[in-house]
Amino acid sequence: MRAAAFTVMGPLLDERFRNRFVLTDSIDRMAGLYNLRTGEVAALLAYRDSTAAAGGRGAGSIRERLRGEFAGLSAAVDRVLEACPEHVYDDVVAQIILPGWQKERTILLGDASGAVSLLAGQGASLATAGAALLGDFLGPVASAEGISPALAGFEERWKPVVEDAQAAGRRAASSFLPRNKAQRLLRRWVIRASRVPGIDRALARRIVGSR
């Protein structure tokens, strides 16, 4: 998968999406549109791209590729793509999976050690909470010899939490960007079921993980 994001100016678009966040119900591509207080409309586009697995960007400019991928998805999306700026954020949707984070007195933290991808949606929270926990482990250390054991203890405690969030992101992939009509239909059922008391909590645990 790839994801792109940008903002455009447009009074008519801003009026249409004011106080709303709209997602398309589509296969292999998804557009999310919402307005900002500045009067701009923000767009989040996700799509399956054959070059994504190899980390490539394909031929042509990013703007041209996005227009080709999303043309005809809806009239609103077409208007946003017409105003798409030349330079936009566009990257592979990926996770960082490492066998270990720590070596001697050095440790990786946040996205460097375990990026969860936008599908998990907890990157900033995990980075902040992880840094706080690391401080708790290092705080009592009174000598240089105690640093490595403290870092190892932090990794042992925090790595399962990050891996749980990453697994939730992978589970969300098919519902976030359905590959076929069957997966899209399943997502519709899940959305409807999320309004039922009890089921809503079970689905939330499924999405964000068990911790």
Helices and strands as residue ranges (DSSP letters): E 2-9, H 11-17, E 21-23, E 29-35, E 40-47, G 52-54, H 62-70, H 75-82, E 89-92, E 102-103, E 106-107, H 111-114, H 123-138, G 144-146, H 147-176, H 181-193, H 199-208
